[in-house]
Amino acid sequence: MEQTPAKAYVYMLRCADGTLYTGWTNHLATRVAAHGMGKGARYTRGRLPVTLVYWEALGDKQAAMRREYAIKRLPRREKLNLIARLVLHHD
């Protein structure tokens, strides 16, 4: 995970119960670690452990927030397709 302070990130976590959580942040590694320690979103606190399964680097906070909103509106099947494409792209 390359960190550049000028960028913002949208990300998805897979929770222990199999659900997906989508959020945005300016510091991906720090935010994922916070989720893992139960200090992230209320949604993930009761669903530990969580695993980072998807992320996108974006230009700024507004772009990340727009992308987060768009991803949250996707059906689960399409979210899983995003995850699968990221895995294929990074292999």
BALUMLO-404720 format. One line per 2 residues: number of its first residue (from 1); their letters; for each residue x, y, z of N, C-alpha, C. Coordinates in nm, 2 decimals. Atoms other than C-alpha are relative to their C-alpha. Last residue first. Example, Ala and Ser with C-alpha at 12.3 -4.5 7.8 and 13.67 -1.06 7.14 Angstrom:
BEGIN
2) SA) -0.09/-0.11/0.00/1.37/-0.11/0.71/-0.08/0.11/0.08 ~ 0.09/-0.12/0.00/1.23/-0.45/0.78/0.09/0.12/0.00
// end
This chain:
BEGIN
91) DH) -0.08/0.13/0.01/-0.13/-1.07/-0.96/0.09/0.00/-0.12 ~ -0.12/0.00/-0.08/-0.23/-0.71/-0.88/0.08/-0.13/-0.01
89) HL) -0.09/-0.11/0.04/-0.48/-0.66/-1.16/0.13/0.00/0.07 ~ -0.06/0.03/0.13/-0.64/-1.00/-1.10/0.10/0.10/-0.05
87) VL) -0.09/0.11/-0.02/-0.69/-0.92/-0.73/0.07/-0.04/-0.13 ~ -0.12/-0.05/-0.07/-0.83/-0.58/-0.81/0.10/-0.11/0.02
85) RA) -0.08/-0.07/0.10/-1.07/-0.73/-1.07/0.13/0.05/0.07 ~ -0.06/0.10/0.09/-1.20/-0.98/-0.81/0.09/0.06/-0.10
83) IL) -0.11/0.07/-0.07/-1.26/-0.71/-0.56/0.07/-0.10/-0.08 ~ -0.11/-0.10/-0.02/-1.45/-0.50/-0.81/0.11/-0.07/0.07
81) NL) -0.07/-0.01/0.12/-1.66/-0.81/-0.90/0.12/0.10/0.00 ~ -0.09/0.12/0.01/-1.74/-0.87/-0.54/0.08/0.00/-0.13
79) KE) -0.12/-0.03/-0.09/-1.87/-0.51/-0.52/0.10/-0.12/0.00 ~ -0.09/-0.09/0.07/-2.08/-0.59/-0.83/0.12/0.04/0.09
77) RR) -0.06/0.07/0.11/-2.24/-0.90/-0.66/0.10/0.09/-0.08 ~ -0.11/0.08/-0.05/-2.31/-0.70/-0.34/0.08/-0.07/-0.12
75) PL) 0.05/0.13/-0.06/-2.53/-0.46/-0.53/0.13/-0.07/0.04 ~ -0.01/0.11/0.08/-2.37/-0.11/-0.58/-0.06/-0.13/0.07
73) RK) 0.12/0.02/0.07/-2.49/0.19/-0.38/0.00/-0.13/-0.09 ~ 0.10/0.04/-0.09/-2.20/0.17/-0.14/-0.14/-0.03/-0.06
71) IA) -0.02/0.14/-0.03/-1.96/0.18/-0.43/-0.11/-0.05/0.10 ~ 0.04/0.08/0.12/-2.11/0.51/-0.56/0.02/-0.15/0.03
69) YE) 0.14/0.00/0.02/-2.10/0.67/-0.22/-0.05/-0.09/-0.11 ~ 0.05/0.08/-0.11/-1.74/0.57/-0.16/-0.15/-0.01/-0.02
67) RR) -0.02/0.14/0.04/-1.65/0.70/-0.51/-0.06/-0.09/0.11 ~ 0.10/0.03/0.11/-1.81/1.04/-0.43/0.02/-0.15/-0.04
65) MA) 0.14/0.01/-0.06/-1.63/1.05/-0.09/-0.10/-0.03/-0.11 ~ 0.02/0.12/-0.08/-1.30/0.96/-0.25/-0.14/-0.01/0.06
63) AQ) 0.00/0.11/0.10/-1.33/1.23/-0.52/-0.02/-0.13/0.08 ~ 0.13/-0.01/0.07/-1.42/1.49/-0.25/-0.01/-0.12/-0.10
61) KD) 0.10/0.05/-0.09/-1.12/1.38/-0.03/-0.14/0.00/-0.08 ~ 0.03/-0.08/-0.12/-0.87/1.42/-0.31/-0.12/-0.05/0.08
59) GL) -0.07/-0.13/-0.01/-0.69/1.27/-0.61/-0.03/0.08/0.13 ~ 0.07/-0.11/0.07/-0.80/0.91/-0.57/0.07/0.13/0.03
57) AE) -0.06/-0.13/-0.04/-0.62/0.58/-0.47/-0.07/0.11/-0.09 ~ -0.03/-0.08/0.12/-0.85/0.28/-0.50/0.06/0.13/0.06
55) WY) -0.03/-0.14/-0.02/-0.88/0.00/-0.24/0.02/0.07/-0.14 ~ 0.01/-0.09/0.11/-1.02/-0.35/-0.21/0.04/0.14/0.04
53) VL) 0.02/0.08/0.13/-1.00/-0.66/0.01/0.00/0.09/-0.12 ~ 0.01/-0.09/0.12/-0.87/-0.52/0.34/-0.01/-0.08/-0.13
51) TV) -0.11/0.02/0.10/-0.95/-0.79/0.60/-0.02/0.11/-0.11 ~ 0.03/-0.05/0.14/-1.16/-0.74/0.91/0.12/-0.02/-0.08
49) PL) -0.10/-0.08/0.06/-1.14/-0.95/1.24/-0.05/0.05/-0.14 ~ -0.14/0.02/0.01/-1.38/-0.84/1.38/0.03/-0.15/-0.01
47) RG) -0.02/0.09/0.11/-1.75/-0.79/1.31/0.15/-0.03/-0.02 ~ 0.06/0.13/-0.04/-1.87/-0.61/1.62/0.02/-0.11/-0.10
45) RT) -0.04/0.04/-0.14/-1.63/-0.32/1.57/-0.05/-0.13/0.05 ~ -0.10/0.10/0.00/-1.69/-0.31/1.19/0.04/-0.05/0.14
43) YR) 0.04/0.12/0.08/-2.02/-0.13/1.19/0.10/-0.11/0.02 ~ 0.09/0.08/-0.09/-1.92/0.11/1.47/-0.04/-0.13/-0.07
41) AG) 0.15/-0.03/0.00/-1.65/0.24/1.23/-0.07/-0.09/0.10 ~ 0.05/-0.06/0.12/-1.28/0.21/1.33/-0.15/0.03/0.01
39) KG) 0.01/-0.14/-0.01/-1.14/0.16/1.67/-0.04/0.07/-0.13 ~ 0.13/-0.03/-0.06/-1.19/-0.21/1.70/-0.02/0.15/0.02
37) MG) 0.00/-0.01/-0.14/-0.82/-0.28/1.66/-0.13/0.03/0.07 ~ -0.05/0.13/-0.06/-0.85/-0.40/1.31/0.01/-0.01/0.15
35) HA) 0.11/0.09/0.01/-1.05/-0.09/1.21/0.03/-0.14/0.07 ~ 0.10/-0.04/-0.10/-0.77/0.12/1.34/-0.12/-0.09/0.00
33) AV) -0.04/0.05/-0.13/-0.52/-0.08/1.14/-0.10/0.04/0.11 ~ 0.02/0.15/-0.01/-0.72/-0.03/0.83/0.04/-0.05/0.13
31) RT) 0.14/0.02/-0.02/-0.73/0.35/0.90/-0.03/-0.15/0.01 ~ 0.04/-0.04/-0.14/-0.36/0.37/0.96/-0.14/-0.03/0.02
29) AL) -0.06/0.10/-0.09/-0.27/0.17/0.64/-0.05/0.04/0.14 ~ 0.06/0.13/0.01/-0.51/0.38/0.43/0.05/-0.10/0.10
27) HN) -0.11/0.09/-0.04/-0.42/0.73/0.53/-0.05/-0.14/0.01 ~ -0.13/-0.06/0.05/-0.64/0.99/0.37/0.12/-0.08/0.02
25) TW) -0.10/-0.05/-0.10/-0.95/0.78/0.43/0.11/0.07/-0.08 ~ -0.10/-0.07/0.07/-1.27/0.64/0.26/0.10/0.06/0.11
23) GT) -0.03/-0.12/-0.06/-1.51/0.37/0.36/0.10/0.08/-0.08 ~ -0.07/-0.10/0.09/-1.68/0.06/0.24/0.02/0.13/0.07
21) YL) 0.01/-0.14/-0.05/-1.77/-0.24/0.47/0.08/0.09/-0.10 ~ -0.10/-0.10/0.05/-1.84/-0.58/0.32/-0.03/0.13/0.06
19) TG) 0.05/-0.13/0.06/-2.02/-0.86/0.50/0.11/0.08/-0.04 ~ 0.01/0.01/0.15/-1.87/-1.21/0.54/-0.05/0.13/-0.06
17) DA) 0.13/0.06/0.03/-1.93/-1.24/0.92/-0.03/0.00/-0.15 ~ 0.00/0.15/-0.04/-1.56/-1.19/0.99/-0.13/-0.06/-0.04
15) CR) 0.01/0.03/-0.14/-1.57/-0.86/0.80/-0.01/-0.15/0.03 ~ 0.08/0.11/-0.02/-1.44/-0.80/0.45/0.00/-0.03/0.15
13) LM) -0.04/0.10/-0.10/-1.31/-0.45/0.42/-0.10/-0.11/0.00 ~ 0.10/0.10/-0.05/-1.36/-0.22/0.13/0.07/-0.10/0.09
11) YV) -0.04/0.14/-0.03/-1.15/0.09/0.05/-0.12/-0.08/0.04 ~ 0.12/0.06/-0.03/-1.17/0.45/-0.09/0.04/-0.15/0.01
9) YA) 0.02/0.14/0.04/-0.84/0.63/-0.07/-0.15/-0.03/0.03 ~ 0.10/0.05/-0.08/-0.74/1.00/-0.06/-0.03/-0.14/-0.05
7) KA) 0.11/0.08/0.05/-0.42/1.14/-0.20/-0.10/-0.04/0.10 ~ 0.09/-0.08/0.09/-0.20/1.43/-0.11/-0.12/-0.08/-0.05
5) PT) 0.09/-0.08/-0.07/-0.05/1.23/0.18/-0.10/0.08/-0.08 ~ -0.04/-0.14/0.04/0.09/0.97/-0.05/-0.10/0.09/0.07
3) QE) 0.06/-0.12/-0.07/0.09/0.62/0.10/0.05/0.13/-0.06 ~ -0.08/-0.12/0.01/0.18/0.31/-0.12/-0.09/0.12/0.06
1) M) 0.08/-0.12/0.00/0.00/0.00/0.00/0.09/0.12/0.00
// end
